[in-house]
Amino acid sequence: MSDIKSRRKRPSRSLSKGGVSRRPPLARVRVAVRLRPFMDEAKEPPCVRGIDSCSLEVANWRKYQETLKYQFDAFYGEKSTQQDVYVGSVQPILRHLLEGQNASVLAYGPTGAGKTHTMLGSPEQPGVIPRALMDLLQLTREESAEGRPWDISVAMSYLEIYQEKVLDLLDPASGDLVIREDCRGNILIPGLTQKPITSFSEFEQHFLPASRNRVVGATRLNQRSSRSHAVLLVKVEQRERLTPFRQREGKLYLIDLAGSEDNRRTGNQGIRLKESGAINTSLFVLGKVVDALNQGLPRIPYRDSKLTRLLQDSLGGSAHSILIANIAPERRFYQDTISALNFTARSKEVINRPFTNESLQPHALAPVKLPQKELLGPSEAKKAKGPEEESTGSPESTAAPASASQKLSLLQKLSNMDPAMLENLLSMERLLGSQGSQGIPLLNTPKRERMVLIKTVEEKNLEIERLKMKQKELEAKVLAQEALDPKEKENTPTILQPSSSCSGSVAKPLKKAVVMPLQRIQKQSESSNKIHLLKKGHKRKLESSHESEAVEKDEDYWEIQISPELLARGRKKLLHLLNEGSARDLRSLQRIGQKKAQLIVGWRELHGPFNEVEDLEQVEGISGKQVESFLKANLLSLAASQHSGPS
């Protein structure tokens, strides 16, 4: 009799005995095993037997007297109910969501072992997902009741991983989604549908139709076999109603993994064979991730599969994780049962580090709006003050503003900083003032923060000086341009329009226009009247300096108009070159390089000649925008060359 118990410890992940560690506390992945009821019609004795609430043994199929013993955090036998599994393993982790921490529940096991029944259940015997949502919504209603310090909202998302594609079950038309990681290491999926829910009935309105979108199929072992990994994501957001206006976010992952399959016994063929290959590959990578975490390897292969990338937070991350392994008692499932139990035994040694996702709300610091004169420097404020106001000002009237400006003297030097940063600093100033702090509050900040603040101010001042010098250069160019002769103004291809707005604005040059040789176009126009040069006028709006009024100004521009007959000839010649030309001839066209020329020749050999030039969109690697740009670049040149050459 062999006893299999995983007792390996990783020194690199253990807490130091001396002193208090600043790292988040350790939380081992908790594992539970659930044994499906015996369903074999041959009435052979089962190969799995429970010993107690945490242990089980598996009889060797060759020598029934030999058994393998396993010990886990919980064992649920054939007579265990859905309520027993939920209350014993899942319900205790829900409280962590209200603390701003993440949690995950994974159902693992071979196909036909009862994973989907454990997670979803039936109307008579609801599984983990409906029970968890019912309790979680009840908890949030109680904690966010009137008079409680937190305002709580709950939202849900539902997705599946089918053949390495992330599909939104709430919006199946969205297509394959990408998995990203933000700057804080959180896994997110941009574009994933998120539905707010306040009651269990709202949850069912979204969840039940989405569940029917999941891919299922029939095999020899299971008539409704899950062909994808399903993930239900429930996000709990909390906002504090009183100071300091904190906000927390906890996520609950409820994951129903597809079962590993032996294609010799399932009889998979065609699309079912391809699905089972993708499922087995992702579960193999999941085993590699667990082994790498247990061995303390420097690289964990999370990115080798979409499944492990999504489970990065659940295995070795920051979530309280529960793994429920579902096994079957029949002897024909012996190898699958041993494989699932070995994986579960390795998984219970994985260490997570949960922490509270807490931050201050953006509107916690109320914005402070100061008059424009207080935001200006001393010299600029003196210029902005009118002569009457300057002459009538008395010493008594200036005493109060002087004291206020003295109190905010350091902040006035920061007037040219980012407005959001300035508002935060002023809010801190008011908060410290209301608490009775004396002196200049900014000088009470730590030395390191003060040095960073001073460095930021110096960088902003240098940037302002650079912009002022650039403004003076641009104004000098504008004055020099205005001094030119009117005829020279008309012949100048680029005109700098002086900005008549406030002194802080910068004059921007207009875009340069690419003009064809005028004499050649006029000569062609006179000879054949097929290419015309038209002069048109349009109005351009200019901004006024004082009241932001729009001033319209007439300007002339040139437009080339080509006869339809000439364009048709150009398109015909271009189509002939696409159908008959070699790769070298195609490279002579604009916007066509070596790669695109080879793609066009290869497509032509497979599908035959092009019927229209727009058929280039059918070539893989050439988009519609590229075809439109290709036509604009080549039609005019071909038409002009055909017009100038012999007809």
C-alpha positions in Angstrom: 0.0 0.0 0.0 1.5 3.3 -1.0 0.6 6.6 0.6 0.7 9.6 -1.7 0.8 12.8 0.3 2.4 16.0 -1.0 4.5 17.6 1.7 6.9 19.7 -0.3 7.4 23.2 0.9 9.0 26.0 -1.0 11.5 28.1 1.1 11.3 30.9 -1.3 7.6 31.5 -0.6 7.7 31.0 3.1 7.5 34.0 5.5 10.6 34.9 7.4 10.5 34.1 11.1 12.2 37.3 12.2 10.2 40.5 12.0 6.9 41.2 10.3 6.9 40.8 6.5 5.4 43.5 4.4 4.4 41.1 1.7 0.7 40.0 1.6 -0.1 37.0 3.8 0.1 33.5 2.3 -3.0 31.6 1.3 -2.7 28.1 0.0 -5.0 26.9 -2.7 -7.7 24.8 -1.0 -8.7 21.6 -2.8 -11.8 19.4 -2.4 -12.7 16.1 -4.2 -16.3 15.1 -5.0 -17.1 11.6 -6.0 -19.9 11.1 -8.5 -22.5 8.4 -7.7 -21.9 5.0 -9.2 -23.6 4.6 -12.6 -22.1 1.4 -14.1 -24.8 -1.1 -15.2 -22.5 -4.0 -14.9 -22.5 -3.6 -11.2 -18.8 -4.0 -10.8 -17.4 -2.8 -7.5 -16.2 0.8 -7.6 -12.5 1.6 -7.6 -12.8 4.7 -5.3 -13.8 4.6 -1.6 -14.0 7.4 0.9 -12.2 7.0 4.3 -13.3 10.1 6.1 -14.2 13.7 5.4 -10.7 14.5 4.1 -9.3 11.2 2.8 -10.1 8.6 0.1 -8.4 5.6 -1.4 -8.3 4.2 -5.0 -8.0 0.5 -5.6 -5.5 -0.7 -8.1 -7.4 -2.0 -11.2 -4.8 -4.8 -11.6 -4.5 -5.8 -8.0 -7.6 -4.9 -6.1 -5.9 -5.5 -2.7 -3.5 -2.6 -3.4 -4.8 0.9 -2.8 -3.6 4.5 -3.2 -4.5 6.9 -0.4 -5.0 10.7 -0.9 -5.7 13.4 1.6 -7.2 16.8 0.8 -8.9 19.7 2.5 -12.4 18.1 2.0 -13.8 14.9 0.5 -17.5 14.6 -0.6 -18.8 11.1 -1.2 -21.5 9.7 -3.4 -24.2 10.8 -1.0 -23.1 14.3 -0.6 -25.5 17.0 -1.7 -25.0 20.3 -3.6 -25.6 22.1 -0.3 -22.8 20.2 1.4 -20.2 21.1 -1.3 -21.3 24.7 -1.3 -21.4 25.3 2.4 -18.2 23.3 3.1 -15.9 24.8 0.5 -17.3 27.8 -1.4 -19.4 29.9 1.0 -16.5 30.8 3.4 -14.6 32.6 0.7 -17.4 35.0 -0.2 -16.7 37.3 2.7 -13.3 38.1 1.2 -15.0 39.9 -1.7 -16.4 42.5 0.7 -12.9 43.1 1.9 -11.8 44.1 -1.6 -10.0 40.8 -2.3 -10.4 38.3 -5.2 -11.7 34.7 -5.0 -12.0 31.9 -7.5 -13.7 28.5 -7.7 -12.5 25.9 -10.3 -14.3 22.7 -11.2 -11.7 20.2 -12.6 -11.9 16.5 -13.7 -12.4 14.2 -16.6 -15.3 14.3 -19.0 -18.5 12.9 -17.5 -17.4 13.3 -13.9 -20.0 15.9 -13.0 -18.2 19.3 -13.2 -21.1 21.2 -14.8 -23.5 19.6 -12.4 -21.4 20.8 -9.5 -21.2 24.4 -10.8 -24.6 24.8 -12.4 -26.8 22.0 -11.0 -30.5 21.9 -11.8 -33.6 23.8 -10.8 -34.2 21.1 -8.1 -30.6 21.0 -7.0 -28.9 24.3 -7.8 -25.1 24.2 -8.0 -22.3 26.5 -6.8 -23.0 29.4 -9.2 -26.6 30.1 -8.3 -26.0 29.6 -4.6 -23.0 31.8 -4.6 -24.8 34.6 -6.5 -27.8 34.4 -4.2 -25.7 34.7 -1.0 -23.4 37.4 -2.5 -26.3 39.6 -3.5 -27.9 39.2 -0.1 -24.6 40.2 1.6 -24.2 43.3 -0.6 -27.8 44.4 0.1 -27.2 44.1 3.9 -23.8 45.9 3.8 -25.0 48.7 1.5 -28.2 49.4 3.4 -29.0 52.9 4.5 -26.8 54.0 7.4 -24.0 51.6 6.4 -20.6 53.2 5.5 -20.3 51.5 2.1 -22.3 51.8 -1.2 -21.9 48.4 -3.0 -22.6 47.6 -6.7 -22.4 44.1 -8.4 -21.8 43.4 -12.1 -21.3 40.2 -14.0 -19.5 39.0 -17.2 -19.7 35.6 -18.8 -17.2 34.1 -21.3 -16.0 30.8 -22.7 -12.6 29.7 -24.1 -13.4 27.6 -27.2 -10.4 26.4 -29.3 -8.1 29.1 -27.8 -10.7 31.8 -28.6 -12.1 34.0 -25.9 -15.8 34.5 -26.7 -18.3 36.7 -24.9 -21.4 34.6 -24.1 -23.5 37.7 -23.3 -22.7 39.1 -26.7 -21.7 36.2 -29.1 -21.3 38.6 -32.0 -18.3 40.4 -30.5 -15.9 37.8 -31.8 -12.5 36.7 -30.4 -11.4 39.0 -27.5 -7.9 39.6 -26.3 -6.6 39.2 -22.7 -4.5 42.1 -21.4 -2.7 43.0 -18.2 -2.7 46.4 -16.7 0.2 48.2 -15.0 -0.7 46.7 -11.6 -0.7 43.2 -12.9 -4.5 42.7 -13.0 -5.8 40.5 -15.8 -8.6 42.2 -17.9 -10.4 41.6 -21.2 -11.2 44.8 -23.1 -14.6 44.8 -24.8 -16.1 42.1 -22.5 -19.8 42.8 -21.8 -20.5 43.8 -18.2 -24.1 43.7 -16.9 -25.0 45.3 -13.5 -27.2 43.1 -11.3 -29.1 44.0 -8.1 -31.2 40.8 -7.6 -31.0 37.1 -8.4 -33.8 37.5 -10.9 -31.7 40.0 -12.9 -28.8 37.6 -12.8 -31.0 34.8 -14.2 -32.2 37.1 -17.0 -28.6 37.5 -18.2 -27.1 34.2 -17.2 -29.7 31.6 -18.5 -29.7 32.9 -22.2 -25.9 33.2 -22.1 -25.5 29.6 -20.9 -27.4 28.4 -24.0 -24.7 30.1 -26.1 -22.0 27.8 -24.7 -20.7 25.1 -27.0 -21.7 21.5 -26.0 -21.6 18.3 -28.0 -22.3 14.5 -27.6 -19.6 11.9 -27.1 -19.7 8.2 -26.2 -19.1 9.1 -22.5 -21.4 12.2 -22.2 -24.4 13.3 -24.2 -23.9 16.9 -23.2 -20.2 17.3 -23.0 -18.8 20.8 -22.5 -16.6 21.7 -25.4 -15.2 24.9 -23.9 -14.0 26.3 -20.6 -16.7 28.6 -19.1 -15.8 31.5 -16.8 -18.4 33.6 -14.9 -16.8 36.8 -13.6 -18.6 38.7 -10.8 -17.2 42.1 -9.8 -18.1 43.7 -6.5 -17.3 47.5 -6.2 -17.6 49.3 -2.9 -17.5 53.1 -2.4 -17.2 54.7 1.0 -19.9 57.2 1.8 -17.8 59.2 4.3 -14.2 60.3 4.6 -11.7 59.3 3.5 -13.9 58.1 0.6 -12.1 54.8 -0.1 -13.1 52.4 -2.8 -12.6 48.7 -3.0 -13.0 46.1 -5.8 -13.2 42.4 -5.4 -13.6 39.8 -8.2 -15.2 36.3 -8.0 -14.2 33.8 -10.8 -16.5 30.8 -11.1 -14.9 28.5 -13.6 -16.3 25.3 -15.2 -13.3 23.6 -16.9 -13.9 21.3 -19.8 -12.9 17.7 -19.0 -9.8 16.0 -20.4 -10.7 13.3 -23.0 -9.2 10.1 -24.2 -10.3 10.0 -27.9 -10.0 6.3 -28.1 -12.9 6.0 -25.6 -14.9 9.1 -26.6 -14.9 8.2 -30.3 -14.2 11.8 -31.3 -13.9 12.6 -35.0 -13.9 15.7 -37.1 -14.7 18.9 -35.2 -15.0 16.9 -31.9 -11.5 15.7 -32.3 -10.2 19.2 -32.9 -12.1 20.5 -29.8 -10.7 17.7 -27.6 -7.2 18.5 -28.8 -7.6 22.2 -27.8 -9.1 21.1 -24.4 -6.3 18.7 -23.6 -3.6 21.2 -24.7 -4.9 23.9 -22.4 -5.2 21.4 -19.5 -1.6 20.2 -20.2 -0.4 23.8 -19.9 -2.4 24.1 -16.7 -0.4 21.2 -15.3 2.8 22.8 -16.4 1.9 26.0 -14.5 1.2 24.1 -11.3 4.5 22.2 -11.6 6.4 25.4 -12.2 4.8 27.1 -9.2 5.6 24.1 -7.0 9.2 23.9 -8.2 9.7 27.7 -7.8 10.9 28.2 -11.4 11.7 31.8 -12.5 9.3 31.6 -15.5 5.7 30.4 -15.1 4.2 29.5 -18.5 0.9 31.5 -18.1 1.1 32.8 -21.6 1.2 29.4 -23.2 -2.6 29.1 -23.1 -5.6 31.5 -22.9 -6.9 29.4 -20.0 -3.8 29.8 -17.9 -3.5 33.4 -18.8 -7.0 34.0 -17.5 -6.2 31.9 -14.4 -3.0 33.8 -13.6 -4.7 35.5 -10.6 -6.2 32.2 -9.3 -3.0 30.1 -9.4 0.0 31.8 -7.8 -1.7 35.2 -7.9 -3.7 37.3 -5.4 -7.0 35.3 -5.1 -8.5 32.9 -2.5 -8.8 29.8 -4.7 -10.9 26.7 -4.3 -10.3 23.7 -6.6 -13.1 21.1 -6.7 -11.9 17.9 -8.4 -14.8 15.8 -9.7 -14.0 12.0 -10.2 -16.0 9.0 -11.2 -16.0 5.7 -9.2 -16.2 3.3 -12.2 -13.1 1.2 -13.1 -13.2 2.4 -16.7 -12.4 5.9 -15.4 -9.4 4.6 -13.4 -6.6 6.3 -15.4 -8.6 9.6 -15.5 -9.3 9.4 -11.8 -5.6 8.9 -10.9 -4.6 11.7 -13.2 -7.1 14.1 -11.7 -6.2 13.2 -8.1 -2.4 13.6 -8.8 -3.1 17.1 -10.4 -5.2 18.0 -7.3 -2.5 16.9 -4.9 0.0 19.1 -6.7 -2.3 22.0 -6.8 -2.8 22.2 -3.0 0.8 23.2 -2.7 0.4 26.3 -4.8 0.7 29.5 -2.7 -1.3 32.7 -3.4 -0.9 36.1 -1.8 -4.3 37.8 -1.5 -4.4 41.5 -0.9 -7.0 44.2 -0.6 -7.7 46.2 -3.8 -8.3 49.6 -2.1 -7.8 53.2 -3.3 -9.2 56.7 -2.8 -12.1 57.8 -5.0 -11.2 60.3 -7.7 -13.7 62.8 -6.3 -12.6 62.4 -2.7 -10.6 65.6 -2.9 -13.1 68.3 -3.7 -11.8 70.6 -6.5 -10.9 74.1 -5.5 -11.5 76.9 -8.0 -9.4 80.0 -7.5 -9.8 83.3 -9.2 -7.7 83.8 -12.3 -5.7 86.5 -10.6 -4.6 84.1 -7.8 -3.4 81.6 -10.3 -1.2 84.2 -12.1 2.2 85.2 -11.0 3.0 88.6 -9.4 4.1 90.3 -12.7 1.2 88.8 -14.7 -1.3 89.7 -12.0 0.0 93.3 -12.1 -0.5 93.4 -15.9 -4.0 91.9 -15.6 -5.1 94.5 -13.1 -6.7 97.6 -14.7 -5.4 101.2 -14.1 -8.6 102.2 -12.2 -8.4 99.2 -9.9 -4.7 99.9 -9.3 -5.3 103.5 -8.4 -8.2 103.0 -6.1 -6.7 100.1 -4.2 -6.1 101.1 -0.5 -3.6 99.4 1.9 -6.5 98.0 3.9 -8.1 96.4 0.9 -4.8 94.7 -0.1 -4.0 93.5 3.3 -6.3 90.5 3.3 -5.3 89.3 -0.2 -1.7 89.7 0.8 -2.1 87.4 3.7 -3.9 84.8 1.5 -1.2 85.1 -1.2 1.5 84.7 1.5 -0.2 81.5 2.7 -0.4 80.1 -0.8 2.9 81.5 -1.9 4.4 78.1 -2.8 1.2 77.0 -4.6 1.3 80.2 -6.7 4.6 79.1 -8.1 2.9 75.9 -9.3 0.2 77.8 -11.3 1.6 76.4 -14.6 1.4 72.8 -13.5 -1.2 70.3 -14.5 -4.6 71.6 -13.4 -5.6 68.2 -11.8 -2.4 68.1 -9.7 -2.9 71.8 -8.7 -6.4 71.1 -7.5 -5.2 68.1 -5.4 -2.5 70.2 -3.8 -5.0 73.0 -3.0 -7.4 70.5 -1.5 -4.6 69.1 0.7 -3.9 72.7 1.7 -7.5 73.2 2.8 -7.7 69.9 4.6 -4.5 70.5 6.6 -5.8 74.0 7.4 -9.1 72.7 8.7 -7.2 70.4 11.0 -5.4 73.3 12.7 -1.9 72.8 11.2 0.4 75.8 11.6 3.0 77.1 9.2 3.3 76.4 5.6 1.7 73.0 5.1 3.8 72.2 2.0 7.0 72.4 4.0 5.6 69.7 6.4 5.7 67.1 3.7 8.5 64.5 3.7 11.8 65.5 2.3 11.7 63.1 -0.6 8.2 64.2 -1.7 9.2 67.8 -1.4 12.3 67.3 -3.6 10.2 65.6 -6.2 7.7 68.5 -6.1 10.5 71.1 -6.5 12.0 69.1 -9.4 8.6 69.0 -11.1 8.2 72.8 -10.7 11.7 73.4 -12.2 10.9 71.1 -15.2 7.6 72.9 -15.8 9.3 76.3 -15.7 11.9 75.2 -18.2 9.2 74.0 -20.5 7.4 77.3 -20.2 10.5 79.2 -21.1 11.1 77.0 -24.1 7.6 77.6 -25.3 7.9 81.3 -24.8 11.1 81.4 -27.0 9.3 79.3 -29.6 6.4 81.8 -29.6 8.7 84.7 -30.1 10.4 83.0 -33.1 7.0 82.2 -34.7 5.8 85.8 -34.1 9.0 87.1 -35.8 8.4 84.8 -38.8 4.8 86.0 -39.1 5.9 89.7 -39.0 8.5 89.0 -41.6 5.9 87.2 -43.8 3.5 90.2 -43.5 6.2 92.5 -44.7 6.5 90.7 -48.0 5.2 92.1 -51.3 1.6 90.9 -52.0 2.8 89.2 -55.2 5.4 87.3 -53.2 2.7 86.3 -50.7 0.7 84.7 -53.5 3.7 82.8 -54.8 4.7 81.5 -51.3 3.7 77.8 -51.1 3.4 77.8 -47.3 1.7 80.6 -45.3 2.0 81.0 -41.6 -1.3 82.6 -40.3 -0.7 84.7 -37.2 -3.0 83.7 -34.3 -4.9 86.7 -33.0 -6.1 84.9 -29.9 -4.6 85.3 -26.4 -0.8 85.7 -26.0 -0.4 82.1 -24.9 -1.5 80.6 -28.2 1.0 79.3 -30.8 0.7 80.1 -34.5 0.5 76.8 -36.4 1.6 76.6 -40.1 -0.9 75.4 -42.6 -0.3 72.0 -44.3 1.8 72.1 -47.4 0.0 71.5 -50.7 1.6 69.3 -53.3 0.9 71.0 -56.7 1.5 69.5 -60.1 3.4 71.6 -62.7 0.9 74.2 -63.9 2.4 74.7 -67.4 2.2 71.0 -68.2 -1.4 70.7 -67.1 -2.5 73.8 -69.0 -0.7 72.6 -72.1 -2.5 69.2 -71.9 -5.8 71.0 -71.3 -5.4 73.2 -74.3 -4.4 70.3 -76.6 -7.1 67.8 -75.8 -9.5 69.3 -73.3 -9.5 66.0 -71.4 -7.6 67.3 -68.3 -8.9 70.5 -66.9 -7.5 72.7 -64.1 -10.3 74.4 -62.3 -10.1 77.2 -59.8 -12.6 77.1 -57.0 -13.2 79.1 -53.9 -14.1 78.1 -50.4 -14.5 79.8 -47.1 -12.2 79.0 -44.2 -13.1 79.8 -40.6 -10.6 81.8 -38.4 -10.9 82.2 -34.7 -11.3 85.7 -33.4 -9.2 86.8 -30.4 -11.8 88.2 -28.0 -15.2 86.6 -28.1 -14.2 83.4 -30.0 -16.2 84.5 -33.0 -15.7 82.6 -36.2 -14.5 84.8 -39.1 -14.9 83.5 -42.6 -12.2 84.1 -45.2 -12.4 83.4 -48.9 -9.5 81.4 -50.3 -8.8 79.9 -53.8 -7.6 76.3 -54.5 -6.9 74.3 -57.6 -8.6 71.1 -58.5 -7.7 68.7 -61.4 -10.6 67.2 -63.3 -10.0 64.3 -65.6 -12.5 63.0 -68.2 -14.2 59.7 -67.5 -12.9 58.3 -70.7 -9.4 58.9 -69.7 -10.0 57.4 -66.2 -11.6 54.3 -67.8 -8.5 53.8 -70.0 -6.3 54.1 -66.9 -8.4 51.5 -65.0 -8.2 49.2 -68.1 -4.5 49.5 -68.3 -4.2 48.9 -64.5 -6.4 45.8 -64.7 -4.4 44.5 -67.6 -1.2 44.9 -65.6 -2.6 43.1 -62.6 -3.8 40.1 -64.7 -0.8 39.8 -67.1 2.1 41.5 -65.4 4.9 39.6 -63.6 5.9 40.3 -60.0 8.6 42.6 -61.4 6.0 44.6 -63.4 3.7 44.8 -60.4 6.5 46.3 -58.3 6.7 49.2 -60.7 3.3 50.3 -59.5 3.0 52.6 -56.5 2.1 51.1 -53.1 3.1 47.6 -54.4 6.2 46.0 -52.9 7.8 42.6 -53.1 5.4 41.0 -50.6 2.2 42.3 -52.1 3.4 41.5 -55.7 3.9 37.9 -54.7 0.5 37.8 -53.0 -1.2 39.1 -56.1 0.6 36.6 -58.4 -0.2 33.7 -56.1 -3.9 34.7 -55.8 -4.1 35.0 -59.6 -2.7 31.5 -60.1 -5.3 30.1 -57.6 -8.4 32.0 -58.6 -7.8 33.3 -62.1 -7.7 36.9 -63.4 -9.2 39.9 -61.7 -12.6 41.1 -63.0 -12.2 44.5 -61.5 -9.4 46.4 -59.9 -11.4 46.5 -56.6 -11.1 42.7 -56.5 -7.7 43.3 -54.9 -9.6 43.3 -51.5 -10.0 39.5 -51.9 -6.2 39.0 -51.7 -5.2 38.1 -48.2 -3.2 40.8 -46.6 -4.6 43.7 -48.7 -7.4 45.7 -47.1 -10.0 48.0 -48.6 -8.2 51.1 -47.5 -5.0 49.9 -49.1 -6.9 49.3 -52.4 -8.4 52.8 -52.3 -4.9 54.3 -51.7 -3.5 52.1 -54.5 -6.1 53.4 -57.0 -5.5 57.1 -56.0 -1.8 56.7 -56.4 -1.8 54.8 -59.8 -4.9 55.9 -61.8 -3.8 59.5 -62.3 -0.2 58.6 -63.3 -1.5 55.9 -65.7 -4.1 58.2 -67.2 -1.5 61.0 -67.6 1.0 58.7 -69.2 -1.6 57.2 -71.6 -2.8 60.7 -72.5 0.7 62.0 -73.3 1.6 58.8 -75.2 0.2 57.6 -78.5 -3.5 56.6 -78.3 
